[in-house]
Each structure stands twice: as structure tokens, then as C-alpha cells.
Amino acid sequence: MAKKISITPLHDRVVVKAAEPETKSSGGIIIPDTATEKPQQGIVMAVGAGKPEEPMTVKAGNKVLYGKYAGTEITVDGADYLIMRESDILAVV
């Protein structure tokens, strides 16, 4: 499910591949790029080792929900990802 990437997050950080934003509404109306909202869910691609007192609870391949402004956008090997702390993840779906 989760593709191997060439980046390993440190400590309690995770790398997430954000879901594609919706381009069509439920009524069939096409949403322009300028009006699409930033997705708030994605797939965990890589997980750090965690802190000694707090082991990691998410694993690579988990589908997660995160806050609207969580994480830092990065580009690795031409693909866009978010890197964030595990505490920024709200839920595993």
C-alpha cells in the first residue's frame, strides 16, 4: 500500500502523502483549482522511531486525518508530501 520513499523522518515525525483534493462536487459541479480546499487526510508513507518515553502508534500505510494547517510541505523525488509530528494526526481511519 505505502510506497517506499527515500526519506526517513526523525523521532516522532511522520511523512504523509496527502489525498487528492476534490475536483467535482457531489452535485456534479466542477470545482476550479483556486476554490479547492487543502485535503485533511492522507496515507502515512514513513514513520520515525519515536521518543524513548512515547512509542509511535501510527504505521506506514495507515490512512490518517490531520489538521488543516498541520505539517510542512516537502518534495522528494518529484512527489509532494507533508512531514509532521505524530501529535498533529487527529485520527486513524
WOSUL-V22221 format. One record per helix or strand of 2 or more residues. SS is the DSSP state (h for helix, s for strand). FROM is the first residue (numbers start at 1). LEN is the number of residues. Records with the same first field share a line. If there is no record, write none. Layout:
# WOSUL-V22221
SS->FROM-LEN, FROM-LEN
This chain:
# WOSUL-V22221
s->13-6, 41-7, 63-4, 72-5, 79-7, 89-4
h->33-3, 86-3
